[in-house]
């Protein structure tokens, strides 16, 4: 009996290349850590996907010094992604102060895919809750600018007892809740807005000022994205708030 015919070497190479490509496309990509070095200290930013929801991307910085109890999760506005908090140095600043800091890409932004759950108020609250569970965040302070109010405010209304602190920055969606609902929330809150933001900042402030345990910081010469216009003042206000909670 004759053996099976041998394939030409070129065909074998082509098949091997095709198999390699198929395997590469089928395997999930692993997040690559970014390392900043300054003053002989390494700040490692871990970027990756949550275990139960492969559509959500995050950047995380572990504290460089003895960690505080508080953990800070930063959302973002419509014109930005989680990268804004890396670009501004917020993740590094929080790390150097001893805080664990996580910046999320909301569904449909950055490296996160759109999700059906994000179409409803309850779905957005559940999604944020699940992600925080995946990341094992226990002592949460939530920083929420602009568009991210679509997520943070439903979460606040449903699970405010689990929040150590809340930092709204001219968030959307405040009009969907009553003064009475805001008055019932005891979570320590730092309301931040830009003095030049005459639109959403003023609209949201009408409702947010009914949070009974709040303080307010107005950043001068700053517009809607006030943390971008006055990052030094914003970081000072945020760290002062966090240190008091700690």
FIKOL-699782 format. One record per residue: residue number from 1; residue in one letter; x, y, z of N, C-alpha, C in turn. Coordinates in nm, 4 decimals. Atoms other than C-alpha are relative to their C-alpha. Layout:
BEGIN
> NUM;A;X;Y;Z;X;Y;Z;X;Y;Z
...
//
This chain:
BEGIN
> 1;X;0.0858;-0.1195;0.0000;0.0000;0.0000;0.0000;0.0884;0.1231;0.0000
> 2;X;-0.0794;-0.1214;0.0067;0.1383;0.3346;-0.0971;-0.0427;0.0985;0.1093
> 3;X;0.0296;-0.0997;-0.1021;0.1578;0.6120;0.1668;-0.0756;0.1183;-0.0584
> 4;X;0.0731;-0.1193;0.0430;-0.0447;0.9325;0.1550;0.0945;0.0930;-0.0740
> 5;X;-0.0863;-0.0891;0.0774;0.0857;1.1787;-0.1015;0.0488;0.1167;0.0848
> 6;X;-0.0584;-0.1112;-0.0752;0.3183;1.4432;0.0395;-0.0364;0.1328;-0.0645
> 7;X;0.0324;-0.1337;0.0495;0.2157;1.8060;0.0123;0.1283;0.0778;-0.0250
> 8;X;-0.1179;-0.0844;0.0252;0.4616;2.0493;-0.1407;0.0318;0.0864;0.1211
> 9;X;-0.0445;-0.0782;-0.1148;0.6662;2.2451;0.1128;-0.0682;0.1364;0.0041
> 10;X;0.0650;-0.1313;0.0028;0.5106;2.5740;-0.0026;-0.1418;-0.0045;0.0525
> 11;X;0.1379;0.0159;-0.0489;0.1588;2.4443;0.0692;-0.0008;-0.0157;0.1508
> 12;X;-0.0096;0.0194;-0.1454;0.2631;2.3312;0.4182;0.0284;0.1317;0.0713
> 13;X;-0.0304;-0.1298;-0.0607;0.4097;2.6716;0.4945;-0.1227;0.0903;0.0002
> 14;X;0.1203;-0.0833;0.0095;0.0926;2.8411;0.3741;-0.1041;-0.0428;0.1013
> 15;X;0.0963;0.0506;-0.0980;-0.1253;2.6144;0.5895;0.0416;0.0371;0.1423
> 16;X;-0.0491;-0.0374;-0.1329;0.0960;2.6796;0.8916;-0.0224;0.1461;0.0302
> 17;X;0.0221;-0.1428;-0.0169;0.0739;3.0534;0.8392;-0.1465;0.0296;0.0239
> 18;X;0.1436;-0.0202;-0.0170;-0.3042;3.0342;0.8033;-0.0455;-0.0406;0.1393
> 19;X;0.0351;0.0468;-0.1340;-0.3325;2.8323;1.1265;0.0457;0.0992;0.1068
> 20;X;-0.0522;-0.0985;-0.0960;-0.1164;3.0857;1.3127;-0.0889;0.1233;0.0044
> 21;X;0.0864;-0.1184;0.0058;-0.3337;3.3741;1.1929;-0.1337;-0.0262;0.0679
> 22;X;0.1293;0.0335;-0.0605;-0.6543;3.1956;1.2941;0.0102;-0.0082;0.1514
> 23;X;-0.0196;0.0067;-0.1447;-0.5156;3.1205;1.6395;0.0171;0.1381;0.0600
> 24;X;-0.0240;-0.1370;-0.0495;-0.4011;3.4818;1.6803;-0.1300;0.0775;0.0085
> 25;X;0.1273;-0.0731;-0.0001;-0.7417;3.6186;1.5841;-0.0963;-0.0545;0.1040
> 26;X;0.0945;0.0599;-0.0936;-0.9197;3.3769;1.8142;0.0351;0.0183;0.1449
> 27;X;-0.0424;-0.0166;-0.1390;-0.7185;3.4497;2.1265;-0.0234;0.1418;0.0477
> 28;X;0.0166;-0.1359;-0.0521;-0.8085;3.7468;2.3508;0.1344;0.0652;0.0242
> 29;X;-0.1251;-0.0717;-0.0225;-0.5388;4.0099;2.3675;0.0168;0.0328;0.1471
> 30;X;-0.0282;-0.0288;-0.1399;-0.3735;4.0617;2.7045;0.0363;0.1462;0.0157
> 31;X;-0.0336;-0.1401;-0.0199;-0.3543;4.4135;2.8448;0.1467;0.0175;0.0337
> 32;X;-0.1403;-0.0283;-0.0258;-0.0055;4.5596;2.8485;0.0132;0.1128;0.1026
> 33;X;-0.0152;-0.1069;-0.0981;0.0937;4.7566;3.1598;0.0885;0.1121;-0.0528
> 34;X;-0.0822;-0.1148;0.0326;0.2318;5.1064;3.1149;0.0757;0.0397;0.1254
> 35;X;-0.0799;-0.0351;-0.1171;0.5157;5.2095;3.3460;0.0580;0.1396;-0.0171
> 36;X;-0.0610;-0.1327;-0.0045;0.6034;5.5680;3.4308;0.1098;-0.0030;0.1056
> 37;X;-0.1076;-0.0088;-0.0982;0.9303;5.6404;3.6085;0.0289;0.1464;0.0292
> 38;X;-0.0307;-0.1373;-0.0405;0.9873;5.9587;3.8050;0.0551;-0.0031;0.1422
> 39;X;-0.0609;-0.0070;-0.1328;1.2084;6.0337;4.1030;0.0285;-0.1387;0.0575
> 40;X;-0.0387;0.1361;-0.0374;1.3215;5.6685;4.1082;-0.1170;-0.0826;0.0514
> 41;X;0.1179;0.0777;-0.0385;0.9613;5.5585;4.1831;-0.0707;-0.0469;-0.1261
> 42;X;0.0744;0.0539;0.1137;0.7666;5.3358;3.9447;-0.1494;0.0051;0.0284
> 43;X;0.1454;0.0007;-0.0066;0.3997;5.3988;3.8873;-0.0489;-0.0905;-0.1115
> 44;X;0.0466;0.0956;0.0997;0.2405;5.1033;3.7117;-0.1492;0.0193;-0.0235
> 45;X;0.1401;-0.0121;0.0379;-0.0843;5.1564;3.5243;-0.0410;-0.1299;-0.0673
> 46;X;0.0485;0.1246;0.0549;-0.2653;4.8305;3.4630;-0.1269;0.0276;-0.0789
> 47;X;0.1180;-0.0211;0.0833;-0.5118;4.8420;3.1743;-0.0494;-0.1350;-0.0477
> 48;X;0.0479;0.1314;0.0401;-0.7371;4.5476;3.1043;-0.1502;-0.0094;-0.0040
> 49;X;0.1423;0.0270;0.0108;-1.0792;4.3889;3.0834;-0.0482;-0.0704;0.1255
> 50;X;0.0561;0.0692;-0.1149;-1.3061;4.2791;3.3648;-0.0265;-0.1449;-0.0372
> 51;X;0.0134;0.1432;0.0258;-1.3515;3.9047;3.4017;-0.1386;-0.0346;-0.0543
> 52;X;0.1348;0.0399;0.0393;-1.7291;3.8874;3.3639;-0.0547;0.0834;-0.1138
> 53;X;0.0505;-0.0855;0.1068;-1.7686;4.1677;3.1117;0.1155;0.0412;-0.0893
> 54;X;-0.1169;-0.0211;0.0846;-1.5152;4.1538;2.8316;-0.0111;0.1244;-0.0858
> 55;X;0.0177;-0.1198;0.0819;-1.6504;4.4765;2.6825;0.0480;0.1260;0.0700
> 56;X;-0.0328;-0.1206;-0.0749;-1.5321;4.7138;2.9535;0.1497;0.0092;0.0275
> 57;X;-0.1434;-0.0236;-0.0117;-1.1837;4.8618;2.9649;0.0253;0.0918;0.1196
> 58;X;-0.0316;-0.0847;-0.1145;-1.0163;5.0173;3.2673;0.1501;0.0199;0.0124
> 59;X;-0.1394;-0.0267;-0.0355;-0.6917;5.1706;3.3875;0.0059;0.0061;0.1515
> 60;X;-0.0080;0.0068;-0.1459;-0.5824;5.1025;3.7402;0.1403;0.0328;0.0465
> 61;X;-0.1286;-0.0300;-0.0638;-0.3050;5.2414;3.9589;-0.0074;-0.0406;0.1464
> 62;X;-0.0092;0.0402;-0.1396;-0.2106;5.0782;4.2857;0.0772;0.1060;0.0781
> 63;X;-0.0704;-0.1004;-0.0798;-0.0969;5.3059;4.5704;0.1463;-0.0337;0.0187
> 64;X;-0.1439;0.0190;-0.0169;0.2761;5.3578;4.6023;0.0408;0.0011;0.1462
> 65;X;-0.0308;-0.0062;-0.1416;0.2714;5.4312;4.9732;-0.1031;-0.0828;0.0753
> 66;X;0.0968;0.0759;-0.0805;0.0757;5.2776;5.2594;-0.1417;0.0381;-0.0431
> 67;X;0.1284;-0.0340;0.0619;-0.2732;5.2521;5.1071;-0.1029;0.0516;0.0998
> 68;X;0.1165;-0.0459;-0.0754;-0.5724;5.4458;5.2337;-0.1126;-0.1011;-0.0164
> 69;X;0.1193;0.0845;0.0096;-0.9007;5.2708;5.2962;-0.0798;0.0332;-0.1249
> 70;X;0.0820;-0.0481;0.1107;-1.0627;5.4800;5.0212;0.0552;-0.0489;-0.1344
> 71;X;-0.0338;0.0344;0.1378;-1.0641;5.3604;4.6579;-0.0785;0.0932;-0.0926
> 72;X;0.0592;-0.1027;0.0852;-1.1340;5.6125;4.3806;-0.0251;-0.0561;-0.1394
> 73;X;0.0358;0.0406;0.1364;-1.3177;5.5273;4.0586;-0.0391;0.1248;-0.0780
> 74;X;0.0204;-0.1192;0.0814;-1.3116;5.7917;3.7858;-0.0699;-0.0359;-0.1306
> 75;X;0.0717;0.0129;0.1262;-1.5668;5.8077;3.5055;0.0432;0.1155;-0.0908
> 76;X;-0.0431;-0.1053;0.0926;-1.5467;6.0487;3.2104;-0.1195;0.0597;-0.0737
> 77;X;0.1030;-0.0687;0.0764;-1.7456;6.2913;2.9956;-0.0053;-0.0464;-0.1441
> 78;X;0.0283;0.0434;0.1372;-1.8691;6.2635;2.6384;0.1199;0.0161;-0.0919
> 79;X;-0.1131;-0.0275;0.0902;-1.5553;6.4090;2.4772;0.1275;-0.0734;0.0406
> 80;X;-0.1214;0.0597;-0.0546;-1.3134;6.1902;2.6747;-0.0145;-0.1499;0.0178
> 81;X;-0.0020;0.1408;-0.0389;-1.2183;5.8375;2.7791;0.0771;-0.0089;0.1314
> 82;X;-0.0788;0.0179;-0.1226;-1.0367;5.6890;3.0774;0.1394;0.0602;-0.0130
> 83;X;-0.1350;-0.0515;0.0233;-0.7157;5.8156;2.9187;0.0184;0.1421;0.0537
> 84;X;-0.0121;-0.1384;-0.0460;-0.7936;6.1728;3.0310;0.0605;0.0052;0.1396
> 85;X;-0.0501;-0.0008;-0.1379;-0.7143;6.0792;3.3928;0.1460;-0.0428;0.0064
> 86;X;-0.1430;0.0288;0.0127;-0.3808;5.9337;3.2865;0.0726;0.1226;-0.0540
> 87;X;-0.0603;-0.1167;0.0635;-0.3078;6.2380;3.0686;0.0174;0.1151;0.0985
> 88;X;-0.0069;-0.1091;-0.0973;-0.3827;6.4842;3.3502;0.0894;-0.0327;0.1192
> 89;X;-0.0818;0.0402;-0.1140;-0.1726;6.2850;3.5959;-0.0811;-0.0344;0.1228
> 90;X;0.0863;0.0264;-0.1160;-0.4728;6.2186;3.8211;0.0276;-0.1371;0.0601
> 91;X;-0.0268;0.1346;-0.0502;-0.4029;5.8462;3.8472;0.1310;-0.0050;0.0775
> 92;X;-0.1305;-0.0024;-0.0667;-0.0416;5.9091;3.9392;-0.0080;0.0768;0.1319
> 93;X;0.0118;-0.0820;-0.1209;-0.1297;6.1813;4.1916;-0.0712;-0.0763;0.1109
> 94;X;0.0733;0.0783;-0.0992;-0.3818;5.9575;4.3659;0.0856;-0.1144;0.0533
> 95;X;-0.0875;0.1093;-0.0408;-0.1339;5.6703;4.3708;0.1048;0.0474;0.0995
> 96;X;-0.1058;-0.0517;-0.0874;0.1369;5.8837;4.5302;-0.0556;0.0419;0.1362
> 97;X;0.0631;-0.0369;-0.1271;-0.1112;5.9924;4.7971;-0.0459;-0.1241;0.0767
> 98;X;0.0360;0.1233;-0.0687;-0.1834;5.6280;4.8810;-0.1364;-0.0540;-0.0352
> 99;X;0.1331;0.0463;0.0396;-0.5139;5.5775;4.6985;0.0079;-0.0954;-0.1172
> 100;X;0.0220;0.0830;0.1176;-0.6055;5.2940;4.4700;-0.0945;0.0760;-0.0927
> 101;X;0.0792;-0.0790;0.0942;-0.7426;5.4623;4.1562;-0.0276;-0.0810;-0.1251
> 102;X;0.0432;0.0736;0.1185;-0.9372;5.3135;3.8654;-0.0772;0.0955;-0.0899
> 103;X;0.0719;-0.0806;0.0983;-1.0497;5.4955;3.5505;-0.0650;-0.0938;-0.1002
> 104;X;0.0756;0.0889;0.0875;-1.3208;5.3300;3.3404;-0.0290;0.0658;-0.1338
> 105;X;0.0590;-0.0409;0.1273;-1.4116;5.3561;2.9738;-0.1466;-0.0400;0.0021
> 106;X;0.1421;0.0307;0.0040;-1.7902;5.3810;2.9611;-0.0336;-0.0756;-0.1288
> 107;X;0.0369;0.0754;0.1205;-1.9694;5.1534;2.7104;-0.0112;0.0902;-0.1226
> 108;X;0.0030;-0.0775;0.1232;-1.9184;5.2797;2.3570;0.1081;0.1050;-0.0093
> 109;X;-0.1078;-0.0987;-0.0021;-1.6158;5.4927;2.4499;0.1338;-0.0703;0.0161
> 110;X;-0.1334;0.0548;-0.0165;-1.2446;5.4281;2.4249;0.0083;-0.1435;-0.0478
> 111;X;-0.0147;0.1412;0.0332;-1.1762;5.0553;2.4317;-0.1182;-0.0851;0.0448
> 112;X;0.1192;0.0736;-0.0422;-1.5228;4.9601;2.5617;-0.1022;-0.0050;-0.1131
> 113;X;0.1012;0.0158;0.1025;-1.7866;4.8247;2.3278;-0.1361;0.0473;0.0506
> 114;X;0.1370;-0.0326;-0.0422;-2.1507;4.9468;2.3318;-0.0666;-0.1234;0.0607
> 115;X;0.0674;0.1100;-0.0674;-2.3690;4.7358;2.5611;-0.1502;0.0259;0.0055
> 116;X;0.1450;-0.0175;-0.0089;-2.7462;4.6785;2.5514;-0.0453;0.0488;0.1372
> 117;X;0.0390;-0.0389;-0.1359;-2.7598;4.7236;2.9298;0.0058;0.1506;0.0209
> 118;X;-0.0179;-0.1444;-0.0172;-2.6536;5.0877;2.8889;-0.1191;0.0805;-0.0519
> 119;X;0.1140;-0.0707;0.0577;-2.9852;5.1737;2.7200;-0.1042;0.0406;0.1042
> 120;X;0.0990;-0.0304;-0.1032;-3.1829;5.1838;3.0458;0.0677;0.0478;0.1271
> 121;X;-0.0526;-0.0513;-0.1266;-3.1376;5.3568;3.3782;0.0405;-0.1133;0.0932
> 122;X;-0.0297;0.1137;-0.0873;-3.1556;5.0305;3.5740;0.1188;-0.0792;-0.0532
> 123;X;-0.1106;0.0739;0.0595;-2.9190;4.8638;3.3294;0.1335;0.0667;0.0247
> 124;X;-0.1255;-0.0721;-0.0239;-2.6564;5.1341;3.3708;0.0445;-0.0124;0.1454
> 125;X;-0.0333;0.0157;-0.1417;-2.6739;5.1148;3.7498;0.0516;-0.1408;0.0280
> 126;X;-0.0430;0.1391;-0.0191;-2.6455;4.7352;3.7389;0.1377;-0.0239;-0.0599
> 127;X;-0.1286;0.0171;0.0667;-2.3555;4.7534;3.4954;0.1136;0.0552;0.0850
> 128;X;-0.1034;-0.0605;-0.0839;-2.1562;4.9899;3.7159;0.0202;-0.0809;0.1270
> 129;X;-0.0090;0.0821;-0.1203;-2.2367;4.7803;4.0216;0.0790;-0.1282;-0.0262
> 130;X;-0.0672;0.1249;0.0329;-2.1171;4.4622;3.8489;0.1492;0.0212;-0.0236
> 131;X;-0.1409;-0.0289;0.0273;-1.7946;4.6201;3.7278;0.0766;0.0239;0.1294
> 132;X;-0.0662;-0.0264;-0.1276;-1.7112;4.7448;4.0767;0.0184;-0.1277;0.0804
> 133;X;-0.0173;0.1303;-0.0640;-1.7713;4.3951;4.2093;0.1144;-0.0779;-0.0632
> 134;X;-0.1069;0.0711;0.0705;-1.5442;4.2495;3.9417;0.1375;0.0507;0.0425
> 135;X;-0.1269;-0.0620;-0.0355;-1.2698;4.4935;4.0394;0.0252;-0.0002;0.1506
> 136;X;-0.0127;0.0137;-0.1454;-1.3271;4.4235;4.4109;0.0190;0.1355;0.0690
> 137;X;-0.0006;-0.1323;-0.0628;-1.3834;4.7901;4.4963;-0.0969;-0.0031;0.1176
> 138;X;0.0827;0.0097;-0.1201;-1.5133;4.8115;4.8523;-0.0302;0.1354;0.0618
> 139;X;0.0167;-0.1301;-0.0673;-1.4640;5.1664;4.9858;0.0035;0.1100;-0.1056
> 140;X;0.0051;-0.0740;0.1256;-1.5775;5.3647;4.6865;-0.0249;0.1489;0.0175
> 141;X;0.0311;-0.1402;0.0288;-1.5501;5.7322;4.6054;-0.0110;0.0106;-0.1520
> 142;X;0.0289;-0.0032;0.1427;-1.7046;5.7918;4.2633;0.0126;0.1423;-0.0532
> 143;X;-0.0193;-0.1302;0.0636;-1.5856;6.0834;4.0473;-0.0728;-0.0034;-0.1343
> 144;X;0.0902;0.0103;0.1148;-1.8434;6.1635;3.7800;-0.0200;0.1330;-0.0705
> 145;X;0.0226;-0.1207;0.0793;-1.8138;6.4403;3.5204;-0.1043;-0.0210;-0.1096
> 146;X;0.0819;-0.0151;0.1198;-2.0765;6.5382;3.2653;-0.0833;-0.1236;-0.0347
> 147;X;0.0807;0.1107;0.0513;-2.2188;6.2474;3.0599;-0.0069;-0.1181;0.0950
> 148;X;-0.0028;0.1173;-0.0878;-2.1193;5.9910;3.3216;-0.1069;0.0054;0.1083
> 149;X;0.1148;-0.0057;-0.0904;-2.4078;6.1171;3.5344;-0.1082;-0.0996;-0.0371
> 150;X;0.0943;0.1031;0.0438;-2.6153;5.8735;3.3270;0.0215;-0.1304;0.0754
> 151;X;-0.0344;0.1207;-0.0743;-2.4367;5.5998;3.5226;0.0063;0.0258;0.1505
> 152;X;-0.0256;-0.0231;-0.1421;-2.3393;5.7569;3.8534;-0.1265;0.0336;0.0784
> 153;X;0.1187;-0.0403;-0.0756;-2.6756;5.9085;3.9475;-0.0975;-0.1152;0.0234
> 154;X;0.0803;0.1188;-0.0327;-2.8827;5.5898;3.9049;0.0670;-0.0887;0.1040
> 155;X;-0.0749;0.0784;-0.0992;-2.6088;5.4101;4.0985;-0.0105;0.0644;0.1368
> 156;X;0.0090;-0.0731;-0.1260;-2.6163;5.6796;4.3680;-0.1368;-0.0184;0.0646
> 157;X;0.1357;0.0112;-0.0535;-2.9930;5.6603;4.4051;-0.0283;-0.1391;0.0561
> 158;X;0.0310;0.1374;-0.0392;-2.9928;5.2823;4.4387;0.0930;-0.0531;0.1077
> 159;X;-0.0987;0.0632;-0.0887;-2.6747;5.2076;4.6339;0.0848;0.1030;0.0747
> 160;X;-0.0804;-0.1055;-0.0631;-2.5676;5.5317;4.8034;0.0536;-0.0415;0.1365
> 161;X;-0.0514;0.0460;-0.1297;-2.5269;5.3447;5.1337;0.1377;-0.0636;-0.0136
> 162;X;-0.1286;0.0652;0.0221;-2.2271;5.1694;4.9776;0.1102;0.0984;-0.0382
> 163;X;-0.0969;-0.1000;0.0437;-2.0558;5.4933;4.8742;0.0635;0.0699;0.1196
> 164;X;-0.0699;-0.0808;-0.1000;-1.7902;5.6563;5.0921;-0.0022;0.1474;-0.0374
> 165;X;-0.0002;-0.1384;0.0453;-1.8025;5.9705;4.8799;-0.0398;0.0089;-0.1460
> 166;X;0.0469;-0.0235;0.1359;-1.9338;6.1228;4.5587;0.0527;0.1355;-0.0450
> 167;X;-0.0547;-0.1243;0.0540;-1.7695;6.3862;4.3372;-0.0634;0.0262;-0.1370
> 168;X;0.0610;-0.0348;0.1282;-2.0102;6.5115;4.0679;0.0621;0.1274;-0.0570
> 169;X;-0.0582;-0.1162;0.0686;-1.8632;6.7525;3.8114;-0.0939;0.0360;-0.1145
> 170;X;0.1010;-0.0399;0.0987;-2.1548;6.9131;3.6269;-0.0577;-0.1214;-0.0721
> 171;X;0.0480;0.1223;0.0641;-2.3175;6.5725;3.5649;-0.1339;0.0207;-0.0709
> 172;X;0.1314;0.0059;0.0632;-2.6052;6.5054;3.3299;-0.0941;-0.0828;0.0868
> 173;X;0.1020;0.0899;-0.0547;-2.9299;6.3350;3.4352;-0.0560;0.0439;0.1346
> 174;X;0.0552;-0.0437;-0.1294;-2.9968;6.5349;3.7536;-0.1485;0.0333;-0.0101
> 175;X;0.1403;-0.0381;0.0163;-3.3314;6.6465;3.6089;-0.0944;-0.1190;0.0144
> 176;X;0.0843;0.1194;-0.0105;-3.4571;6.2867;3.6322;-0.0352;-0.0355;0.1436
> 177;X;0.0265;0.0293;-0.1406;-3.4684;6.2993;4.0120;-0.0539;0.1241;0.0701
> 178;X;0.0656;-0.1087;-0.0717;-3.6605;6.5084;4.2611;0.0902;0.0548;0.1099
> 179;X;-0.0727;-0.0583;-0.1133;-3.5352;6.7393;4.5330;-0.0069;-0.0934;0.1208
> 180;X;0.0172;0.0906;-0.1135;-3.6748;6.4907;4.7845;0.0945;-0.1189;-0.0092
> 181;X;-0.0921;0.1127;0.0174;-3.4692;6.2065;4.6382;0.1432;0.0392;0.0336
> 182;X;-0.1354;-0.0462;-0.0327;-3.1485;6.4086;4.6597;0.0137;0.0254;0.1499
> 183;X;-0.0056;-0.0331;-0.1432;-3.2327;6.5194;5.0143;0.0153;-0.1229;0.0873
> 184;X;-0.0052;0.1229;-0.0791;-3.2508;6.1576;5.1284;0.1380;-0.0659;-0.0012
> 185;X;-0.1319;0.0621;0.0142;-2.8890;6.0811;5.0332;0.0998;0.0664;0.0944
> 186;X;-0.0915;-0.0531;-0.1018;-2.6380;6.1225;5.3160;0.1471;-0.0127;-0.0391
> 187;X;-0.1377;0.0212;0.0437;-2.3252;6.0384;5.1177;0.0790;0.1304;-0.0024
> 188;X;-0.0839;-0.1204;0.0114;-2.0436;6.2949;5.1638;0.0287;0.0306;-0.1466
> 189;X;-0.0068;-0.0366;0.1417;-2.0323;6.4864;4.8365;0.0815;0.1269;-0.0193
> 190;X;-0.0733;-0.1195;0.0419;-1.7921;6.7318;4.6752;-0.0505;0.0383;-0.1378
> 191;X;0.0506;-0.0488;0.1278;-1.9657;6.9297;4.3998;0.1049;0.0928;-0.0607
> 192;X;-0.1038;-0.0785;0.0675;-1.7106;7.0664;4.1519;-0.0562;0.0510;-0.1323
> 193;X;0.0427;-0.0526;0.1298;-1.7853;7.2978;3.8604;0.0847;0.1209;-0.0371
> 194;X;-0.0758;-0.1134;0.0495;-1.6249;7.5643;3.6442;-0.0819;0.1271;0.0020
> 195;X;0.0704;-0.1284;-0.0099;-1.7140;7.9292;3.6934;-0.0533;0.0457;-0.1360
> 196;X;0.0413;-0.0430;0.1342;-1.7468;7.9739;3.3149;-0.1052;-0.0916;-0.0621
> 197;X;0.1021;0.0932;0.0500;-1.9887;7.6830;3.2731;-0.1374;0.0503;0.0429
> 198;X;0.1306;-0.0586;-0.0304;-2.3240;7.8613;3.2558;-0.1154;-0.0917;-0.0374
> 199;X;0.1041;0.0917;0.0447;-2.5109;7.5608;3.1190;-0.0222;-0.1128;0.0974
> 200;X;0.0250;0.1208;-0.0771;-2.4943;7.2127;3.2665;0.0403;0.0133;0.1463
> 201;X;-0.0428;-0.0160;-0.1396;-2.3065;7.3176;3.5791;-0.1102;0.0637;0.0836
> 202;X;0.1057;-0.0696;-0.0741;-2.5854;7.5565;3.6831;-0.1249;-0.0870;0.0102
> 203;X;0.1175;0.0866;-0.0016;-2.8604;7.3115;3.5876;0.0148;-0.1113;0.1034
> 204;X;-0.0199;0.1099;-0.0945;-2.7108;7.0265;3.7884;0.0093;0.0502;0.1430
> 205;X;-0.0152;-0.0540;-0.1344;-2.6306;7.2494;4.0837;-0.1345;0.0233;0.0677
> 206;X;0.1338;-0.0218;-0.0553;-3.0020;7.3262;4.1297;-0.0483;-0.1218;0.0776
> 207;X;0.0417;0.1221;-0.0690;-3.0571;6.9632;4.2285;0.1074;-0.0489;0.0977
> 208;X;-0.1067;0.0537;-0.0849;-2.7183;6.8655;4.3710;0.0121;0.0735;0.1329
> 209;X;-0.0118;-0.0762;-0.1245;-2.7305;7.1426;4.6317;-0.0951;-0.0495;0.1083
> 210;X;0.0905;0.0577;-0.0998;-3.0111;6.9479;4.8014;0.0583;-0.1241;0.0670
> 211;X;-0.0704;0.1053;-0.0727;-2.7664;6.6738;4.8958;0.0419;0.0569;0.1353
> 212;X;-0.0184;-0.0650;-0.1304;-2.7498;6.7370;5.2716;0.1443;0.0059;0.0497
> 213;X;-0.1376;0.0069;-0.0505;-2.3836;6.6458;5.3252;0.0974;0.0347;-0.1131
> 214;X;-0.0817;-0.0375;0.1149;-2.2136;6.8407;5.0482;0.0813;0.1263;0.0277
> 215;X;-0.0767;-0.1238;0.0093;-1.9475;7.1025;4.9921;0.0174;0.0306;-0.1481
> 216;X;-0.0059;-0.0435;0.1392;-1.8942;7.3023;4.6738;0.1326;0.0689;-0.0291
> 217;X;-0.1216;-0.0654;0.0462;-1.5808;7.4024;4.4840;-0.0254;0.0541;-0.1403
> 218;X;0.0125;-0.0635;0.1303;-1.6042;7.6510;4.1977;0.1397;0.0348;-0.0495
> 219;X;-0.1317;-0.0245;0.0558;-1.2942;7.6539;3.9787;-0.0053;0.1218;-0.0916
> 220;X;0.0000;-0.1242;0.0761;-1.2232;8.0012;3.8453;0.0671;-0.0191;-0.1367
> 221;X;-0.0558;0.0016;0.1359;-1.1465;8.0606;3.4775;-0.0039;-0.1402;-0.0613
> 222;X;0.0142;0.1358;0.0506;-1.2684;7.7092;3.3974;-0.1408;-0.0186;-0.0553
> 223;X;0.1280;0.0276;0.0629;-1.5463;7.5884;3.1706;-0.0575;-0.1331;0.0452
> 224;X;0.0705;0.1235;-0.0345;-1.7463;7.2667;3.1593;0.0966;-0.1094;0.0462
> 225;X;-0.1017;0.0980;-0.0415;-1.4413;7.0360;3.1718;0.1007;0.0700;0.0912
> 226;X;-0.0803;-0.0865;-0.0875;-1.3071;7.2349;3.4664;0.1273;-0.0676;0.0480
> 227;X;-0.1192;0.0741;-0.0429;-1.0623;6.9620;3.5745;0.1100;0.0069;-0.1058
> 228;X;-0.0964;-0.0127;0.1085;-0.8964;6.9994;3.2345;0.0589;0.1407;-0.0059
> 229;X;-0.0437;-0.1396;0.0072;-0.8765;7.3799;3.2544;0.0826;0.0409;0.1222
> 230;X;-0.0706;-0.0333;-0.1241;-0.7581;7.3980;3.6157;0.0368;-0.1291;0.0744
> 231;X;-0.0294;0.1307;-0.0613;-0.6027;7.0585;3.6950;0.0616;0.0100;0.1391
> 232;X;-0.0644;-0.0134;-0.1316;-0.3915;7.1833;3.9872;-0.1047;0.0252;0.1088
> 233;X;0.1041;-0.0311;-0.0981;-0.6893;7.3346;4.1692;-0.0952;-0.1177;0.0185
> 234;X;0.0892;0.1162;-0.0095;-0.9032;7.0325;4.0880;0.0631;-0.1090;0.0856
> 235;X;-0.0667;0.1047;-0.0775;-0.6474;6.7882;4.2267;0.0097;0.0380;0.1471
> 236;X;-0.0064;-0.0449;-0.1393;-0.6038;6.9971;4.5414;-0.1340;-0.0207;0.0706
> 237;X;0.1336;0.0139;-0.0589;-0.9799;7.0004;4.6028;-0.0353;-0.1473;0.0199
> 238;X;0.0312;0.1427;-0.0097;-1.0150;6.6275;4.5333;0.0791;-0.0660;0.1120
> 239;X;-0.0823;0.0617;-0.1043;-0.7243;6.5281;4.7593;-0.0425;0.0448;0.1396
> 240;X;0.0479;-0.0488;-0.1299;-0.8505;6.7497;5.0424;-0.1263;-0.0737;0.0419
> 241;X;0.1255;0.0740;-0.0261;-1.1922;6.5833;5.0176;0.0297;-0.1444;0.0387
> 242;X;-0.0322;0.1398;-0.0266;-1.0444;6.2326;5.0069;0.0711;-0.0174;0.1332
> 243;X;-0.0750;0.0109;-0.1256;-0.8066;6.2956;5.2961;-0.0922;0.0142;0.1208
> 244;X;0.0960;-0.0151;-0.1101;-1.0961;6.4088;5.5138;-0.0814;-0.1283;0.0201
> 245;X;0.0746;0.1245;-0.0099;-1.2851;6.0905;5.4331;0.0838;-0.1108;0.0591
> 246;X;-0.0898;0.1064;-0.0482;-0.9812;5.8782;5.5130;0.0280;0.0124;0.1496
//
